[in-house]
Amino acid sequence: MELAPVEWALIGFKDGEFKGEVLEELKRLEAAGIIRVLDIVVIRKSEVGDIELFKLGLADDGGPLSAFSAAMGGLLSDEDIMEAGEVLPPGAAAGLLAIEDTWARGLQEAIGRAGGEMLGNERIPWQIVDEEIARHRAEQG
């Protein structure tokens, strides 16, 4: 099976708790066919800077990832995890996810059929987009 584009996301929580609402929304998005969660690791950084990680379990072992049909674990390397942990402030936690963008599969196939190839792709954080829209509107008066 050919995968759709896969991306990673690092979702941080300053209070050190990975919120259940996020898992529920990920389940909803997967059930709707928009994404597939392939791997999740929870990372915590202690107040003294030590990094702890918690692998949530695979889809077939009854762990928290059992709700995600494609979760296979192991896609996020130790290097990925440690790099993600380095950006966390002390006392914070984050979820590091590998997500397949199943919504893009049709576009990916159309590009291939047309003899094209994806040459670049970057996700722009919504905060930056909101700032730019507000700036643009302020300039327009």
Chimera marker file (.cmm) of the C-alpha trace (Angstrom):
<marker_set name="trace">
<marker id="1" x="0.000" y="0.000" z="0.000" r="1" g="1" b="0" radius="0.5"/>
<marker id="2" x="1.331" y="3.414" z="-0.952" r="1" g="1" b="0" radius="0.5"/>
<marker id="3" x="1.073" y="5.974" z="1.792" r="1" g="1" b="0" radius="0.5"/>
<marker id="4" x="-0.235" y="9.475" z="1.360" r="1" g="1" b="0" radius="0.5"/>
<marker id="5" x="2.122" y="12.250" z="2.525" r="1" g="1" b="0" radius="0.5"/>
<marker id="6" x="3.278" y="11.716" z="6.111" r="1" g="1" b="0" radius="0.5"/>
<marker id="7" x="4.179" y="14.555" z="8.430" r="1" g="1" b="0" radius="0.5"/>
<marker id="8" x="5.255" y="14.890" z="12.004" r="1" g="1" b="0" radius="0.5"/>
<marker id="9" x="3.712" y="17.252" z="14.512" r="1" g="1" b="0" radius="0.5"/>
<marker id="10" x="4.976" y="18.331" z="17.920" r="1" g="1" b="0" radius="0.5"/>
<marker id="11" x="2.144" y="19.516" z="20.178" r="1" g="1" b="0" radius="0.5"/>
<marker id="12" x="3.385" y="21.150" z="23.376" r="1" g="1" b="0" radius="0.5"/>
<marker id="13" x="1.733" y="21.692" z="26.750" r="1" g="1" b="0" radius="0.5"/>
<marker id="14" x="3.412" y="24.125" z="29.146" r="1" g="1" b="0" radius="0.5"/>
<marker id="15" x="1.695" y="22.594" z="32.176" r="1" g="1" b="0" radius="0.5"/>
<marker id="16" x="3.298" y="19.203" z="31.515" r="1" g="1" b="0" radius="0.5"/>
<marker id="17" x="0.093" y="17.293" z="30.726" r="1" g="1" b="0" radius="0.5"/>
<marker id="18" x="-0.824" y="15.763" z="27.368" r="1" g="1" b="0" radius="0.5"/>
<marker id="19" x="-4.549" y="16.461" z="27.122" r="1" g="1" b="0" radius="0.5"/>
<marker id="20" x="-7.096" y="13.763" z="26.325" r="1" g="1" b="0" radius="0.5"/>
<marker id="21" x="-9.059" y="16.149" z="24.114" r="1" g="1" b="0" radius="0.5"/>
<marker id="22" x="-6.251" y="15.994" z="21.575" r="1" g="1" b="0" radius="0.5"/>
<marker id="23" x="-6.452" y="12.190" z="21.327" r="1" g="1" b="0" radius="0.5"/>
<marker id="24" x="-10.229" y="12.433" z="20.929" r="1" g="1" b="0" radius="0.5"/>
<marker id="25" x="-9.885" y="14.902" z="18.047" r="1" g="1" b="0" radius="0.5"/>
<marker id="26" x="-7.245" y="12.725" z="16.401" r="1" g="1" b="0" radius="0.5"/>
<marker id="27" x="-9.657" y="9.765" z="16.656" r="1" g="1" b="0" radius="0.5"/>
<marker id="28" x="-12.413" y="11.876" z="15.071" r="1" g="1" b="0" radius="0.5"/>
<marker id="29" x="-10.158" y="12.971" z="12.209" r="1" g="1" b="0" radius="0.5"/>
<marker id="30" x="-9.062" y="9.393" z="11.581" r="1" g="1" b="0" radius="0.5"/>
<marker id="31" x="-12.660" y="8.106" z="11.652" r="1" g="1" b="0" radius="0.5"/>
<marker id="32" x="-13.552" y="10.773" z="9.070" r="1" g="1" b="0" radius="0.5"/>
<marker id="33" x="-10.749" y="9.559" z="6.764" r="1" g="1" b="0" radius="0.5"/>
<marker id="34" x="-8.823" y="12.837" z="6.956" r="1" g="1" b="0" radius="0.5"/>
<marker id="35" x="-5.682" y="11.474" z="8.631" r="1" g="1" b="0" radius="0.5"/>
<marker id="36" x="-4.195" y="8.234" z="9.933" r="1" g="1" b="0" radius="0.5"/>
<marker id="37" x="-2.123" y="8.310" z="13.092" r="1" g="1" b="0" radius="0.5"/>
<marker id="38" x="0.957" y="6.160" z="12.523" r="1" g="1" b="0" radius="0.5"/>
<marker id="39" x="2.939" y="6.802" z="15.717" r="1" g="1" b="0" radius="0.5"/>
<marker id="40" x="2.698" y="8.848" z="18.923" r="1" g="1" b="0" radius="0.5"/>
<marker id="41" x="5.270" y="9.419" z="21.637" r="1" g="1" b="0" radius="0.5"/>
<marker id="42" x="4.653" y="11.581" z="24.715" r="1" g="1" b="0" radius="0.5"/>
<marker id="43" x="7.719" y="13.532" z="25.838" r="1" g="1" b="0" radius="0.5"/>
<marker id="44" x="8.157" y="15.285" z="29.175" r="1" g="1" b="0" radius="0.5"/>
<marker id="45" x="10.991" y="17.543" z="30.241" r="1" g="1" b="0" radius="0.5"/>
<marker id="46" x="11.637" y="17.728" z="33.969" r="1" g="1" b="0" radius="0.5"/>
<marker id="47" x="12.293" y="20.988" z="35.765" r="1" g="1" b="0" radius="0.5"/>
<marker id="48" x="16.029" y="20.147" z="35.669" r="1" g="1" b="0" radius="0.5"/>
<marker id="49" x="15.969" y="19.382" z="31.924" r="1" g="1" b="0" radius="0.5"/>
<marker id="50" x="15.848" y="15.566" z="31.899" r="1" g="1" b="0" radius="0.5"/>
<marker id="51" x="13.799" y="14.182" z="29.015" r="1" g="1" b="0" radius="0.5"/>
<marker id="52" x="11.379" y="11.318" z="29.630" r="1" g="1" b="0" radius="0.5"/>
<marker id="53" x="9.430" y="9.569" z="26.922" r="1" g="1" b="0" radius="0.5"/>
<marker id="54" x="6.365" y="7.392" z="26.977" r="1" g="1" b="0" radius="0.5"/>
<marker id="55" x="5.511" y="5.234" z="23.989" r="1" g="1" b="0" radius="0.5"/>
<marker id="56" x="1.768" y="4.770" z="24.012" r="1" g="1" b="0" radius="0.5"/>
<marker id="57" x="1.529" y="1.199" z="22.782" r="1" g="1" b="0" radius="0.5"/>
<marker id="58" x="0.673" y="-0.231" z="19.412" r="1" g="1" b="0" radius="0.5"/>
<marker id="59" x="-2.694" y="-0.656" z="17.759" r="1" g="1" b="0" radius="0.5"/>
<marker id="60" x="-2.784" y="-4.405" z="18.407" r="1" g="1" b="0" radius="0.5"/>
<marker id="61" x="-1.768" y="-4.493" z="22.091" r="1" g="1" b="0" radius="0.5"/>
<marker id="62" x="-4.761" y="-2.714" z="23.657" r="1" g="1" b="0" radius="0.5"/>
<marker id="63" x="-2.730" y="0.402" z="24.510" r="1" g="1" b="0" radius="0.5"/>
<marker id="64" x="-3.912" y="3.981" z="23.949" r="1" g="1" b="0" radius="0.5"/>
<marker id="65" x="-3.033" y="3.715" z="20.266" r="1" g="1" b="0" radius="0.5"/>
<marker id="66" x="-5.445" y="0.799" z="19.827" r="1" g="1" b="0" radius="0.5"/>
<marker id="67" x="-8.049" y="3.360" z="18.727" r="1" g="1" b="0" radius="0.5"/>
<marker id="68" x="-5.885" y="4.179" z="15.698" r="1" g="1" b="0" radius="0.5"/>
<marker id="69" x="-6.128" y="1.546" z="12.986" r="1" g="1" b="0" radius="0.5"/>
<marker id="70" x="-2.734" y="2.131" z="11.386" r="1" g="1" b="0" radius="0.5"/>
<marker id="71" x="-0.630" y="2.916" z="14.460" r="1" g="1" b="0" radius="0.5"/>
<marker id="72" x="2.496" y="0.870" z="14.091" r="1" g="1" b="0" radius="0.5"/>
<marker id="73" x="4.987" y="2.622" z="16.325" r="1" g="1" b="0" radius="0.5"/>
<marker id="74" x="8.677" y="2.875" z="15.578" r="1" g="1" b="0" radius="0.5"/>
<marker id="75" x="8.389" y="5.497" z="12.856" r="1" g="1" b="0" radius="0.5"/>
<marker id="76" x="9.664" y="8.227" z="15.165" r="1" g="1" b="0" radius="0.5"/>
<marker id="77" x="13.341" y="7.573" z="15.789" r="1" g="1" b="0" radius="0.5"/>
<marker id="78" x="15.189" y="8.134" z="19.047" r="1" g="1" b="0" radius="0.5"/>
<marker id="79" x="16.904" y="11.064" z="17.316" r="1" g="1" b="0" radius="0.5"/>
<marker id="80" x="13.506" y="12.588" z="16.369" r="1" g="1" b="0" radius="0.5"/>
<marker id="81" x="12.329" y="12.209" z="19.950" r="1" g="1" b="0" radius="0.5"/>
<marker id="82" x="15.448" y="13.712" z="21.523" r="1" g="1" b="0" radius="0.5"/>
<marker id="83" x="15.421" y="16.679" z="19.101" r="1" g="1" b="0" radius="0.5"/>
<marker id="84" x="11.776" y="17.310" z="19.951" r="1" g="1" b="0" radius="0.5"/>
<marker id="85" x="12.519" y="17.110" z="23.662" r="1" g="1" b="0" radius="0.5"/>
<marker id="86" x="15.286" y="19.690" z="23.359" r="1" g="1" b="0" radius="0.5"/>
<marker id="87" x="12.858" y="22.424" z="22.286" r="1" g="1" b="0" radius="0.5"/>
<marker id="88" x="10.571" y="21.906" z="25.281" r="1" g="1" b="0" radius="0.5"/>
<marker id="89" x="10.919" y="24.274" z="28.214" r="1" g="1" b="0" radius="0.5"/>
<marker id="90" x="11.495" y="22.656" z="31.632" r="1" g="1" b="0" radius="0.5"/>
<marker id="91" x="8.263" y="21.266" z="33.121" r="1" g="1" b="0" radius="0.5"/>
<marker id="92" x="6.526" y="20.977" z="29.741" r="1" g="1" b="0" radius="0.5"/>
<marker id="93" x="5.186" y="17.958" z="27.890" r="1" g="1" b="0" radius="0.5"/>
<marker id="94" x="4.508" y="17.306" z="24.230" r="1" g="1" b="0" radius="0.5"/>
<marker id="95" x="3.030" y="14.735" z="21.923" r="1" g="1" b="0" radius="0.5"/>
<marker id="96" x="5.205" y="13.889" z="18.924" r="1" g="1" b="0" radius="0.5"/>
<marker id="97" x="3.086" y="12.349" z="16.181" r="1" g="1" b="0" radius="0.5"/>
<marker id="98" x="3.608" y="10.803" z="12.764" r="1" g="1" b="0" radius="0.5"/>
<marker id="99" x="0.425" y="11.455" z="10.774" r="1" g="1" b="0" radius="0.5"/>
<marker id="100" x="-0.509" y="10.305" z="7.282" r="1" g="1" b="0" radius="0.5"/>
<marker id="101" x="-2.451" y="13.002" z="5.431" r="1" g="1" b="0" radius="0.5"/>
<marker id="102" x="-4.947" y="10.639" z="3.799" r="1" g="1" b="0" radius="0.5"/>
<marker id="103" x="-6.935" y="13.642" z="2.528" r="1" g="1" b="0" radius="0.5"/>
<marker id="104" x="-4.049" y="14.288" z="0.097" r="1" g="1" b="0" radius="0.5"/>
<marker id="105" x="-3.910" y="10.804" z="-1.454" r="1" g="1" b="0" radius="0.5"/>
<marker id="106" x="-6.088" y="11.737" z="-4.456" r="1" g="1" b="0" radius="0.5"/>
<marker id="107" x="-3.987" y="14.815" z="-5.184" r="1" g="1" b="0" radius="0.5"/>
<marker id="108" x="-0.792" y="12.784" z="-4.845" r="1" g="1" b="0" radius="0.5"/>
<marker id="109" x="-2.116" y="10.203" z="-7.324" r="1" g="1" b="0" radius="0.5"/>
<marker id="110" x="-3.262" y="12.901" z="-9.784" r="1" g="1" b="0" radius="0.5"/>
<marker id="111" x="0.164" y="14.545" z="-9.685" r="1" g="1" b="0" radius="0.5"/>
<marker id="112" x="1.796" y="11.176" z="-10.422" r="1" g="1" b="0" radius="0.5"/>
<marker id="113" x="-0.592" y="10.359" z="-13.289" r="1" g="1" b="0" radius="0.5"/>
<marker id="114" x="0.147" y="13.757" z="-14.817" r="1" g="1" b="0" radius="0.5"/>
<marker id="115" x="3.889" y="13.035" z="-14.711" r="1" g="1" b="0" radius="0.5"/>
<marker id="116" x="4.489" y="15.558" z="-11.977" r="1" g="1" b="0" radius="0.5"/>
<marker id="117" x="6.180" y="15.342" z="-8.628" r="1" g="1" b="0" radius="0.5"/>
<marker id="118" x="5.865" y="17.268" z="-5.391" r="1" g="1" b="0" radius="0.5"/>
<marker id="119" x="8.930" y="19.503" z="-5.185" r="1" g="1" b="0" radius="0.5"/>
<marker id="120" x="8.185" y="21.157" z="-1.888" r="1" g="1" b="0" radius="0.5"/>
<marker id="121" x="5.668" y="21.315" z="0.875" r="1" g="1" b="0" radius="0.5"/>
<marker id="122" x="5.622" y="23.228" z="4.133" r="1" g="1" b="0" radius="0.5"/>
<marker id="123" x="2.978" y="23.704" z="6.785" r="1" g="1" b="0" radius="0.5"/>
<marker id="124" x="2.623" y="27.270" z="8.036" r="1" g="1" b="0" radius="0.5"/>
<marker id="125" x="1.551" y="27.514" z="11.693" r="1" g="1" b="0" radius="0.5"/>
<marker id="126" x="-1.932" y="29.018" z="12.041" r="1" g="1" b="0" radius="0.5"/>
<marker id="127" x="-0.620" y="31.693" z="14.390" r="1" g="1" b="0" radius="0.5"/>
<marker id="128" x="1.603" y="33.102" z="11.649" r="1" g="1" b="0" radius="0.5"/>
<marker id="129" x="-1.254" y="33.060" z="9.127" r="1" g="1" b="0" radius="0.5"/>
<marker id="130" x="-3.563" y="34.834" z="11.614" r="1" g="1" b="0" radius="0.5"/>
<marker id="131" x="-0.917" y="37.515" z="12.222" r="1" g="1" b="0" radius="0.5"/>
<marker id="132" x="-0.409" y="38.071" z="8.504" r="1" g="1" b="0" radius="0.5"/>
<marker id="133" x="-4.147" y="38.320" z="7.831" r="1" g="1" b="0" radius="0.5"/>
<marker id="134" x="-4.560" y="40.832" z="10.685" r="1" g="1" b="0" radius="0.5"/>
<marker id="135" x="-1.580" y="42.855" z="9.391" r="1" g="1" b="0" radius="0.5"/>
<marker id="136" x="-2.984" y="42.833" z="5.857" r="1" g="1" b="0" radius="0.5"/>
<marker id="137" x="-6.438" y="43.930" z="7.035" r="1" g="1" b="0" radius="0.5"/>
<marker id="138" x="-4.920" y="46.712" z="9.173" r="1" g="1" b="0" radius="0.5"/>
<marker id="139" x="-2.975" y="47.988" z="6.146" r="1" g="1" b="0" radius="0.5"/>
<marker id="140" x="-6.140" y="47.948" z="4.026" r="1" g="1" b="0" radius="0.5"/>
<marker id="141" x="-7.881" y="50.118" z="6.626" r="1" g="1" b="0" radius="0.5"/>
<link id1="1" id2="2" r="1" g="1" b="0" radius="0.2"/>
<link id1="2" id2="3" r="1" g="1" b="0" radius="0.2"/>
<link id1="3" id2="4" r="1" g="1" b="0" radius="0.2"/>
<link id1="4" id2="5" r="1" g="1" b="0" radius="0.2"/>
<link id1="5" id2="6" r="1" g="1" b="0" radius="0.2"/>
<link id1="6" id2="7" r="1" g="1" b="0" radius="0.2"/>
<link id1="7" id2="8" r="1" g="1" b="0" radius="0.2"/>
<link id1="8" id2="9" r="1" g="1" b="0" radius="0.2"/>
<link id1="9" id2="10" r="1" g="1" b="0" radius="0.2"/>
<link id1="10" id2="11" r="1" g="1" b="0" radius="0.2"/>
<link id1="11" id2="12" r="1" g="1" b="0" radius="0.2"/>
<link id1="12" id2="13" r="1" g="1" b="0" radius="0.2"/>
<link id1="13" id2="14" r="1" g="1" b="0" radius="0.2"/>
<link id1="14" id2="15" r="1" g="1" b="0" radius="0.2"/>
<link id1="15" id2="16" r="1" g="1" b="0" radius="0.2"/>
<link id1="16" id2="17" r="1" g="1" b="0" radius="0.2"/>
<link id1="17" id2="18" r="1" g="1" b="0" radius="0.2"/>
<link id1="18" id2="19" r="1" g="1" b="0" radius="0.2"/>
<link id1="19" id2="20" r="1" g="1" b="0" radius="0.2"/>
<link id1="20" id2="21" r="1" g="1" b="0" radius="0.2"/>
<link id1="21" id2="22" r="1" g="1" b="0" radius="0.2"/>
<link id1="22" id2="23" r="1" g="1" b="0" radius="0.2"/>
<link id1="23" id2="24" r="1" g="1" b="0" radius="0.2"/>
<link id1="24" id2="25" r="1" g="1" b="0" radius="0.2"/>
<link id1="25" id2="26" r="1" g="1" b="0" radius="0.2"/>
<link id1="26" id2="27" r="1" g="1" b="0" radius="0.2"/>
<link id1="27" id2="28" r="1" g="1" b="0" radius="0.2"/>
<link id1="28" id2="29" r="1" g="1" b="0" radius="0.2"/>
<link id1="29" id2="30" r="1" g="1" b="0" radius="0.2"/>
<link id1="30" id2="31" r="1" g="1" b="0" radius="0.2"/>
<link id1="31" id2="32" r="1" g="1" b="0" radius="0.2"/>
<link id1="32" id2="33" r="1" g="1" b="0" radius="0.2"/>
<link id1="33" id2="34" r="1" g="1" b="0" radius="0.2"/>
<link id1="34" id2="35" r="1" g="1" b="0" radius="0.2"/>
<link id1="35" id2="36" r="1" g="1" b="0" radius="0.2"/>
<link id1="36" id2="37" r="1" g="1" b="0" radius="0.2"/>
<link id1="37" id2="38" r="1" g="1" b="0" radius="0.2"/>
<link id1="38" id2="39" r="1" g="1" b="0" radius="0.2"/>
<link id1="39" id2="40" r="1" g="1" b="0" radius="0.2"/>
<link id1="40" id2="41" r="1" g="1" b="0" radius="0.2"/>
<link id1="41" id2="42" r="1" g="1" b="0" radius="0.2"/>
<link id1="42" id2="43" r="1" g="1" b="0" radius="0.2"/>
<link id1="43" id2="44" r="1" g="1" b="0" radius="0.2"/>
<link id1="44" id2="45" r="1" g="1" b="0" radius="0.2"/>
<link id1="45" id2="46" r="1" g="1" b="0" radius="0.2"/>
<link id1="46" id2="47" r="1" g="1" b="0" radius="0.2"/>
<link id1="47" id2="48" r="1" g="1" b="0" radius="0.2"/>
<link id1="48" id2="49" r="1" g="1" b="0" radius="0.2"/>
<link id1="49" id2="50" r="1" g="1" b="0" radius="0.2"/>
<link id1="50" id2="51" r="1" g="1" b="0" radius="0.2"/>
<link id1="51" id2="52" r="1" g="1" b="0" radius="0.2"/>
<link id1="52" id2="53" r="1" g="1" b="0" radius="0.2"/>
<link id1="53" id2="54" r="1" g="1" b="0" radius="0.2"/>
<link id1="54" id2="55" r="1" g="1" b="0" radius="0.2"/>
<link id1="55" id2="56" r="1" g="1" b="0" radius="0.2"/>
<link id1="56" id2="57" r="1" g="1" b="0" radius="0.2"/>
<link id1="57" id2="58" r="1" g="1" b="0" radius="0.2"/>
<link id1="58" id2="59" r="1" g="1" b="0" radius="0.2"/>
<link id1="59" id2="60" r="1" g="1" b="0" radius="0.2"/>
<link id1="60" id2="61" r="1" g="1" b="0" radius="0.2"/>
<link id1="61" id2="62" r="1" g="1" b="0" radius="0.2"/>
<link id1="62" id2="63" r="1" g="1" b="0" radius="0.2"/>
<link id1="63" id2="64" r="1" g="1" b="0" radius="0.2"/>
<link id1="64" id2="65" r="1" g="1" b="0" radius="0.2"/>
<link id1="65" id2="66" r="1" g="1" b="0" radius="0.2"/>
<link id1="66" id2="67" r="1" g="1" b="0" radius="0.2"/>
<link id1="67" id2="68" r="1" g="1" b="0" radius="0.2"/>
<link id1="68" id2="69" r="1" g="1" b="0" radius="0.2"/>
<link id1="69" id2="70" r="1" g="1" b="0" radius="0.2"/>
<link id1="70" id2="71" r="1" g="1" b="0" radius="0.2"/>
<link id1="71" id2="72" r="1" g="1" b="0" radius="0.2"/>
<link id1="72" id2="73" r="1" g="1" b="0" radius="0.2"/>
<link id1="73" id2="74" r="1" g="1" b="0" radius="0.2"/>
<link id1="74" id2="75" r="1" g="1" b="0" radius="0.2"/>
<link id1="75" id2="76" r="1" g="1" b="0" radius="0.2"/>
<link id1="76" id2="77" r="1" g="1" b="0" radius="0.2"/>
<link id1="77" id2="78" r="1" g="1" b="0" radius="0.2"/>
<link id1="78" id2="79" r="1" g="1" b="0" radius="0.2"/>
<link id1="79" id2="80" r="1" g="1" b="0" radius="0.2"/>
<link id1="80" id2="81" r="1" g="1" b="0" radius="0.2"/>
<link id1="81" id2="82" r="1" g="1" b="0" radius="0.2"/>
<link id1="82" id2="83" r="1" g="1" b="0" radius="0.2"/>
<link id1="83" id2="84" r="1" g="1" b="0" radius="0.2"/>
<link id1="84" id2="85" r="1" g="1" b="0" radius="0.2"/>
<link id1="85" id2="86" r="1" g="1" b="0" radius="0.2"/>
<link id1="86" id2="87" r="1" g="1" b="0" radius="0.2"/>
<link id1="87" id2="88" r="1" g="1" b="0" radius="0.2"/>
<link id1="88" id2="89" r="1" g="1" b="0" radius="0.2"/>
<link id1="89" id2="90" r="1" g="1" b="0" radius="0.2"/>
<link id1="90" id2="91" r="1" g="1" b="0" radius="0.2"/>
<link id1="91" id2="92" r="1" g="1" b="0" radius="0.2"/>
<link id1="92" id2="93" r="1" g="1" b="0" radius="0.2"/>
<link id1="93" id2="94" r="1" g="1" b="0" radius="0.2"/>
<link id1="94" id2="95" r="1" g="1" b="0" radius="0.2"/>
<link id1="95" id2="96" r="1" g="1" b="0" radius="0.2"/>
<link id1="96" id2="97" r="1" g="1" b="0" radius="0.2"/>
<link id1="97" id2="98" r="1" g="1" b="0" radius="0.2"/>
<link id1="98" id2="99" r="1" g="1" b="0" radius="0.2"/>
<link id1="99" id2="100" r="1" g="1" b="0" radius="0.2"/>
<link id1="100" id2="101" r="1" g="1" b="0" radius="0.2"/>
<link id1="101" id2="102" r="1" g="1" b="0" radius="0.2"/>
<link id1="102" id2="103" r="1" g="1" b="0" radius="0.2"/>
<link id1="103" id2="104" r="1" g="1" b="0" radius="0.2"/>
<link id1="104" id2="105" r="1" g="1" b="0" radius="0.2"/>
<link id1="105" id2="106" r="1" g="1" b="0" radius="0.2"/>
<link id1="106" id2="107" r="1" g="1" b="0" radius="0.2"/>
<link id1="107" id2="108" r="1" g="1" b="0" radius="0.2"/>
<link id1="108" id2="109" r="1" g="1" b="0" radius="0.2"/>
<link id1="109" id2="110" r="1" g="1" b="0" radius="0.2"/>
<link id1="110" id2="111" r="1" g="1" b="0" radius="0.2"/>
<link id1="111" id2="112" r="1" g="1" b="0" radius="0.2"/>
<link id1="112" id2="113" r="1" g="1" b="0" radius="0.2"/>
<link id1="113" id2="114" r="1" g="1" b="0" radius="0.2"/>
<link id1="114" id2="115" r="1" g="1" b="0" radius="0.2"/>
<link id1="115" id2="116" r="1" g="1" b="0" radius="0.2"/>
<link id1="116" id2="117" r="1" g="1" b="0" radius="0.2"/>
<link id1="117" id2="118" r="1" g="1" b="0" radius="0.2"/>
<link id1="118" id2="119" r="1" g="1" b="0" radius="0.2"/>
<link id1="119" id2="120" r="1" g="1" b="0" radius="0.2"/>
<link id1="120" id2="121" r="1" g="1" b="0" radius="0.2"/>
<link id1="121" id2="122" r="1" g="1" b="0" radius="0.2"/>
<link id1="122" id2="123" r="1" g="1" b="0" radius="0.2"/>
<link id1="123" id2="124" r="1" g="1" b="0" radius="0.2"/>
<link id1="124" id2="125" r="1" g="1" b="0" radius="0.2"/>
<link id1="125" id2="126" r="1" g="1" b="0" radius="0.2"/>
<link id1="126" id2="127" r="1" g="1" b="0" radius="0.2"/>
<link id1="127" id2="128" r="1" g="1" b="0" radius="0.2"/>
<link id1="128" id2="129" r="1" g="1" b="0" radius="0.2"/>
<link id1="129" id2="130" r="1" g="1" b="0" radius="0.2"/>
<link id1="130" id2="131" r="1" g="1" b="0" radius="0.2"/>
<link id1="131" id2="132" r="1" g="1" b="0" radius="0.2"/>
<link id1="132" id2="133" r="1" g="1" b="0" radius="0.2"/>
<link id1="133" id2="134" r="1" g="1" b="0" radius="0.2"/>
<link id1="134" id2="135" r="1" g="1" b="0" radius="0.2"/>
<link id1="135" id2="136" r="1" g="1" b="0" radius="0.2"/>
<link id1="136" id2="137" r="1" g="1" b="0" radius="0.2"/>
<link id1="137" id2="138" r="1" g="1" b="0" radius="0.2"/>
<link id1="138" id2="139" r="1" g="1" b="0" radius="0.2"/>
<link id1="139" id2="140" r="1" g="1" b="0" radius="0.2"/>
<link id1="140" id2="141" r="1" g="1" b="0" radius="0.2"/>
</marker_set>
